[in-house]
Amino acid sequence: VQLQASGGGLVQPGGSLRLSCTASEFILKHYAIGWFRQAPGKEREGLSCISSSSGSTAYTDSIKGRFTISRDNANNAVYLQMNDLKPEDTAVYYCAAHIDGYYSGQYYYSWCTPQMSGDNMDYWGEGTQVTVSS
């Protein structure tokens, strides 16, 4: 298992959860990690990502200010702290890895941007269910 997501559960509106994505040291060193979610009947949505090379982060507008991504190298983990959860946050949450980026001439193009796509990911973890309900 290359990636494993955990930490989901049932939480009341306004509550918090912290999701964890554990990965090998090799993956965390060379791959950006992204968090995605998919609700029933909806398309997969990219939420947040963190670059392995720079540590820079990106967020989609729908969760900006409520969710925070972070990396814990000592524990080979990437976390997604989710605060002020809303019923519309109910979904299966996944972490995935994509090669961090590439050089073109003197410029480095990072995969981790607010427009992060779940297409062509190199590794996926199994999802973890988050349910926000009173």
C-alpha positions as CSV (number, residue, x, y, z in Angstrom):
1,V,0.0,0.0,0.0
2,Q,1.6,3.2,-1.2
3,L,-0.9,5.7,0.3
4,Q,-3.4,5.2,3.1
5,A,-6.0,7.8,4.2
6,S,-7.6,7.7,7.6
7,G,-9.4,9.8,10.1
8,G,-12.8,10.1,8.7
9,G,-16.0,9.8,10.7
10,L,-19.3,11.3,11.7
11,V,-19.2,14.9,13.0
12,Q,-21.8,17.5,13.7
13,P,-21.9,20.7,11.6
14,G,-19.3,23.2,12.9
15,G,-17.1,20.4,14.1
16,S,-13.6,19.4,13.1
17,L,-11.7,16.4,11.8
18,R,-8.1,15.7,10.9
19,L,-7.5,13.4,8.0
20,S,-4.2,11.6,7.7
21,C,-2.4,10.3,4.6
22,T,0.5,8.1,5.3
23,A,3.0,7.3,2.6
24,S,6.5,6.0,2.1
25,E,9.4,8.4,2.6
26,F,10.2,8.1,-1.1
27,I,6.8,9.2,-2.1
28,L,6.7,12.2,0.3
29,K,10.2,13.2,-1.0
30,H,9.4,13.1,-4.7
31,Y,5.6,13.5,-5.1
32,A,3.2,16.2,-4.3
33,I,0.3,15.0,-2.2
34,G,-3.3,16.1,-3.0
35,W,-6.5,15.6,-1.1
36,F,-9.7,15.0,-3.1
37,R,-13.3,14.2,-2.3
38,Q,-16.3,12.7,-4.1
39,A,-19.8,13.0,-2.9
40,P,-22.5,10.6,-4.2
41,G,-23.7,11.7,-7.6
42,K,-21.0,14.4,-7.9
43,E,-17.7,14.6,-9.7
44,R,-14.5,14.3,-7.9
45,E,-13.2,17.6,-6.5
46,G,-9.6,18.6,-5.8
47,L,-9.3,20.2,-2.4
48,S,-5.8,20.9,-1.4
49,C,-2.2,19.9,-2.2
50,I,1.3,20.3,-0.9
51,S,4.5,20.3,-2.9
52,S,7.3,17.9,-2.0
53,S,10.0,20.3,-3.3
54,S,8.9,23.6,-1.8
55,G,6.3,22.8,0.8
56,S,4.0,25.3,-0.9
57,T,0.3,24.6,-0.6
58,A,-2.8,25.3,-2.7
59,Y,-6.5,25.2,-1.9
60,T,-9.7,25.2,-3.9
61,D,-12.0,28.1,-3.1
62,S,-14.7,26.0,-1.6
63,I,-12.6,25.0,1.4
64,K,-10.2,27.9,1.7
65,G,-10.0,29.3,5.2
66,R,-11.6,26.1,6.7
67,F,-9.2,23.4,5.7
68,T,-5.4,23.3,6.2
69,I,-2.9,20.9,4.7
70,S,0.4,20.1,6.3
71,R,3.2,17.6,6.1
72,D,4.9,15.7,8.9
73,N,8.1,14.2,7.6
74,A,8.9,12.5,10.9
75,N,5.8,10.4,10.6
76,N,5.7,10.2,6.8
77,A,2.3,11.8,6.8
78,V,0.3,14.6,5.2
79,Y,-2.7,15.9,7.2
80,L,-5.8,17.7,6.2
81,Q,-7.2,19.6,9.2
82,M,-10.9,20.4,8.5
83,N,-12.7,22.9,10.6
84,D,-16.2,24.4,10.6
85,L,-17.5,21.4,8.7
86,K,-20.7,21.7,6.8
87,P,-23.2,19.0,5.6
88,E,-22.0,19.7,2.1
89,D,-18.5,18.5,3.1
90,T,-20.0,15.0,3.4
91,A,-18.0,12.8,0.9
92,V,-15.4,10.1,0.6
93,Y,-12.0,11.7,0.9
94,Y,-9.0,10.5,-0.9
95,C,-5.3,11.3,-0.8
96,A,-3.2,10.8,-4.0
97,A,0.3,11.5,-5.2
98,H,1.5,13.1,-8.4
99,I,5.1,13.7,-9.5
100,D,5.9,17.1,-8.0
101,G,6.7,19.0,-11.2
102,Y,9.2,19.5,-13.9
103,Y,11.8,21.9,-15.2
104,S,11.4,23.6,-18.6
105,G,14.5,25.6,-19.1
106,Q,15.1,27.6,-16.0
107,Y,11.5,27.4,-14.9
108,Y,10.0,24.8,-12.5
109,Y,6.3,23.9,-13.1
110,S,4.7,22.6,-10.0
111,W,1.7,20.2,-10.2
112,C,0.3,21.6,-7.0
113,T,-1.9,24.6,-7.9
114,P,-5.4,25.6,-7.0
115,Q,-6.5,24.0,-10.3
116,M,-5.1,20.6,-9.2
117,S,-6.5,17.8,-11.3
118,G,-7.1,14.3,-10.1
119,D,-6.3,13.0,-13.6
120,N,-3.1,11.1,-14.2
121,M,-2.3,10.7,-10.5
122,D,0.5,8.3,-9.9
123,Y,-0.8,6.8,-6.7
124,W,-4.2,6.8,-4.9
125,G,-5.0,5.8,-1.4
126,E,-8.3,4.2,-0.3
127,G,-10.9,6.7,0.7
128,T,-12.1,7.6,4.1
129,Q,-15.8,8.6,4.7
130,V,-16.6,11.9,6.2
131,T,-20.2,12.5,7.2
132,V,-21.3,15.9,8.6
133,S,-24.7,15.6,10.1
134,S,-26.6,16.6,13.2
